[in-house]
Amino acid sequence: MSERLPYKVADISLADWGRKAIEIAENEMPGLMKMREMYAASKPLKGARIAGCLHMTVQTAVLIETLIKLGAEDHAAAAIAKAGIPVFAWKGETDEEYLWCIEQTLYFKDGQPLNMILDDGGDLTNLVHTKYPQLLKGIRGISEETTTGVHNLYKMKASGTLKVPAINVNDSVTKSKFDNLYGCRESLIDGIKRATDVMIAGKVAVVAGYGDVGKGCAQALRSFGARVIITEIDPINALQAAMEGYEVTTMEEACKEGNIFVTTTGCTDIVQGRHFEQMKDDAIVCNIGHFDVEVDAKWLNENAVEVVNVKPQVLAQIELWTNSDKYSVGVHFLPKKLDEAVAAAHLDKLCVKLTKLSEKQAKYLGLSKDGPFKPDHYRY
C-alpha cells in the first residue's frame, strides 16, 4: 500500500458550499431519507466496513451519509471529508491517481480491512480479486449498480474467479427504470448543454443502444426537437425502437448523418476511427456508459488537431450484511420485496397514495397483502 492520508480532495475549503448542495440533494432523494428514518435506530449495518468506488457527486454524498447513519463505516467531496468520512476523489484524476484512490479504501483508520464492497463499474471488485485476494475471505458481499459492472461479475462467475456473493442492483426495477431511464433522460441534455451550449432542435442525434439508458436518452433528445436514430444489436430492442417511431440502422450508416452521438451500450468499439472520419464537422460525441471504451479515445487523441477539456444500493448492502448466509458465491438479483421497498420509500414525498389489498383481494390473487406483488421475472 502507498502512503496513507485521512482524505484527498481538490479543495477542502469547498466543504461549506458542498454541504449546502448536499442539503438540497437530500430534498430530491426521498427514498434515501426514508431509509434513514426507518433504519437509523436499529443500525442494521453496525460493524460493516463498506468500501465504495463511486462517482463523487452530491447525490453520492447523500448515499454515503445514509450508510453511516445506518451504522456502517464508509470510504466512499469536500463536505464528506470535513465530516470525518475518508474520501479520495477529485475532478480530472489520471488513471494512476484513480487506482491510488481505490487502494486507499481497502483499509480503515483502525487498520481493519473492508468487509463489504459498494461498486460502480467493477473496478474495486477487480482490484481486490486480482491484487489483494487475501482480503476476500473477510468480505461478505458486493453490490454493483452499473450495467458494465454487472457484465464483469457474470464474466467472473463464468470463469470461476468470483469469490464473493454479489447482488446485481443494476437490473432491479427501481434502478433500471428510474435511475437508468428517467435519470439519464434528465442528465444527458444537461451535460450536453453545459459542455457545448448547442441548440438540439433540428439536429440528428444517434443513440447507440436501446436499453433503459438508451431509451431515456432517445426520449430526451426527441423532446428537444432532435431527429433520433438508434443503433442496436438485439432484435427485440430494435423492434421496440422502431415501434416508438425511431429510425434504426447501423453506426456505419448513422455516422454520416448525425450531429450528436451518444453511446449507452457498456460495450467496446462502438464509435471507431472510421466512424469519426465520416462524421460531419462539429459533431458532438458523448458517452453516457460507464467507461470510455465505447468511443475510441485513443484514435481521437492521436488524430486530434487540438484537445480541450471542456440508489437501491442501501438495501442491497443491508441484505448482504445481515443475511450473508443466504447468498452463495455468485451474482444475485435484488429480492423483489426489497425492490418494492425502495419504490415505496419515495411515495410519501411524491404525495402518492398507494392502494392496499384487502385480505379477500390478497387471497384471491394469491399474494401477501404486503407484497411482493409481482413475480421475479415480471418486467414493468
N, C-alpha and C positions, 0 to 999 in steps of 0.2 A: 504494500500500500504506500502511496505517496504521502506528502505532508498532510497533517490534519488541521483543518480550520473549523471554527464553530459554524460558519456560513460563508458563502461568497456570492455577492450580488453586484450589480453595476454601481449602485449609488444608494447607500443606506439612508441618506438624507431624504429620499423619496418616500420614506415609510409612512409619514402622516398623510400624504396625498394618496398613497396606496390604500391606507386604512379607510379613507372616505370612499374610494372606489369599491372596496370590498363591501362596505355597508350598503351601498347602492345595489351591488350584485346580490346581496342577501335577499333583498325585496323581490328580485327577479327569479329566485330559486326556492320557491315554497316547499318543494319536495325535501330538500336537504334540511331546511329549517324545521320541518315537521319531524324528520328523523331525530334531530337534536331534542325536540320536545318529548318524543316518545321514549328515547333510549338514554338520555343523559343521566337519569337517576340510577339505572341498572348497570350502566357502563359495560355492555357486553364485550367490548374489545379490550378490557383491562388485561394487561400483560402482553398484548400484541405489539410487536415492534415492526411497524409497517415501513418498508422502503418503497418509495414511489418514483417512477420515471414518467413524468407527465409534462405536457406543455404548461409553462408557468404563466397562467392568466389569473385575473381576479376571480374568475369562476372556480379555477382550481384551488385558489386560496380558501374559498368557502368550503370546498370539499375537504381540504386538509384540516381546517379548524373543526369541521363536523366530526371527523375521525378522532381528533384529540378529545373533544368533549364526550365522546362515547368510550373513552378510556384508553385509546391507543397512544403509543409514541409514534412520531412520524418524521421521516425525512422526505420531504416531498420533492415582487419578491422581497422586496424590502420590508413590507409590513409584516410578513410572516417571519422573517429573520429577526426583526426587532421584538417580536412576541416570544422569542426564545426557541422557535422551531427551526432546526437546521435546514437550510435551503441552499441549493447550489445551482444558480440559474442566472443567465443574463443574455440579452439580445446579441446576436452575432457571434455565438460560440463557434470556434473551429471544431473539426471532428475530434482532435486531440483533447481540447478543453471539454467537449461533451462527454467523452469517455472518462475523463478525470472526475467530472461532476457525478457521473453514475457511480463510480467507485467510492465516492465519499458517503454514499447512502448505505453501504454494506455493514458498517459498524456504528453503534450508537455511542453517546457520550461516556457511558459506563463501560465501554469496551465489549459489550454484548453484541452479537451479530443479529441481523434481521431474522424474523421468523415468519413474515408474510410479504408477498410481493404485490404491488399495485402497479400494473404496467399499461403502457400506451404505445404499442408498436413492437414489443418483444425485446427491446434492447437490454433491459435489466435481466429479464429471464435468460437470454442468451449468454450474457456476461457471467452470471452465476453458474450456469451449466457448463460453460467451457473453460472459464478461468479460475473459478472458485468453487469447484464441485464439493469441497469439504463442508461447505455451508448448507448443502441441500438437505442433509439429514435433519436439520433443525427447522426447516421451512414447512409450515402446514399447508400452504396453498398459494395459488396465483389467481388474481382476477385480471382479465385482459379486456380492454374496451374498444379495440380497433379491428377492422377487417384484416389489415396486414398482420397484426399480432396474432389473431386467431388462426390465420393461414399458417403462420410459423409454428403455432402449437400443434396443429394437426400434422404438419410435416415431422415435427419432433416425435410425436406419438407413433407415427407410422414407421419411423426409423429406429424406434426404441430408445431414443435419447432423452425423452421427457421423464423426469424422475419425481415430479411433484404433481399432486392433483391441481387442476386448473378449472376455473369457471369461465365460460365464454359469455361475457357480458355484452359483447357487441351485437349478438343475434337475439338478445332479449327484445321483446316488443318495445319496451319503453326506451331502449337505446336506438334500435334500428329505425323506428318510425319517428320518434320525437327528436332525438339528437341528430341522427344521420340525415333524415329527410327535412324536418322543419328547421333544425339548427343550421344546416348547410344552406338552406333556402334563404335564411337571413344573412349569414356571414359572407357568402360568395360575393354578392353585389357590393356589400360594404367594403370588402377587401379590394375589389376591382376599382371602385370609386376612389378609395383612399390612395391607391397606388398610382392611378392614371388620370382620374377625373374625366374620363371619356363619356360621351353620350352612348348609351347602349341601344336606344331605339333605332331601328333601321339596319342594324348590323347583323351579320350572320355569325351565330355562335355555335361552335362544335363542342358537344359534350361527349367525352369518351367514357362509356359505361352507363348503364341504365339500371343500376341497383338503387338502393334507397338514397344514397348521396347523389347519384346522377339524376334521379327523379326530382329531388329538391332543387338542384342546380338548374335543370331544364325549366322547371316551373318559374323560378326566379327570373331567368333570362327572358323567357317569353313574356312574363308580366311586365317587363320593362321595354317591350317592343322589339326584341330581337327575333329573327327567324332562326329556329333551333334545329340543328342536325345532330343525330345521335349515331355513335358507332358502338357496336355491341357484338359479343361472341356467342351469347346464349340466345337461341331462337325464341324462347318464351319471353325473355326481357325485350328482345327486338320486336316481337309481336305486340307487347304492351305499349311500347313507344309508338309504333305505327298506329295502333288503335287510339292513342291520345292525339294523333294528328301530326306527329313529328316525322320528318324525313329520316330514314335510316340508311346509312351507307357505310363505306369503308373509310379509314383515315386517308388512304391513297387518293380517294376522290374528294373527300371533305377538305383536305389541306389546301386545295386550290381555291376554295370558296370562302373559307372562314376568315372573320376579322378577330374573333375571340375564341380561344381554345381552352377547355377545362378538362383536365384528366381526373377521373374519380375511381379508377379501377383497382388500385392496390397491386397492380402488375407492373412488370418492367417493359421498357422499349415501346411505349405507346406512341410517343412522338419522337421520331428519329431524325437524323441529319437530312435524309432525303425528303422528309416532310417539310422541314424548315426551308429547304432550298426552293420549294414550290409555293410557299406562303406569300401572301400579299405583303407589301411594305407596311410597317407599323402594326403588324399582327401582335395581339396580346396572348401570351401563353401562360396559363395558370395551372397549378397542381393543388388540388384540394384533398388528394390522397395523402397517406402518411409520409412516405419517403419521396425523395426527388428522383428515384429510378424510373418513374413513369415518363419523364422528359429527359432526353439525352443532354444533360447539362454539360457533360464533358465536351461534346461536339460544339455546343454553343460557346464555351469558353475558348476553345481552340480556334473558332472561326469568327468570333465577335470582333467588330471594329473597336468597340468600347464597352466596358462593363460598368454599370452604375447601380448602386444598391438603392433601391427605392424603399351520470352520474349514477344510477343502478349499482356503481362501484361500492357504495356504503353497505348495502345489504349483502352483496356478494362477499365482502370481507367479513362481515358478521357471520354469515353462513359457514364459510370456510374455517373461521377461527373457533366457533362454538360447536360445529358439527363435523369436525375434520374426519372422524371415524367413518362417516357415511360415504366419503369420496375416495375411490381408488385412484391410483396414478392414471391420468388421462385427462380428456377435455370434456367438461360437463356443461350443460345448459343451465342458466339461472332458473331455478324452480318457478313454475307458473305462478304459484302463490306469492312469491316474492316480487315477481314482475307486476302483478296486480297491486301489491302493496306500494310499490314505487309510484304507480299511476294514482292510486288513492291518496297518497300523501300530497299531491298537487291540487286536489279538488277544492278544498276549503278556500284557498287563496283565489281560485277562479270562480268562486260562488256557484260551484256545481252541486246540485242536489241529486244524489245517487238513489235510484230506486232500490228498495230492499225486497228480496224474495220473502214471501210468507212460507211457513212450514209446508203448507199444502203445495205451493208452487215449487219449492225446492224438491219435495218428494216426487212430484210429477216429472220434473226434469232429471231426477236422479243426481242432484247436486247438493253440496253443503250450502247452507244459507250464506256462509262467509267465504265461499269460493274454495278452490279455483273454479272459474266459470267456463273456461274453455279447455279443451284437450291440448297437450303439449304441441301437437302438430298443427294447431289452428294458426292461420295467417290472417291478420287483421286488415 
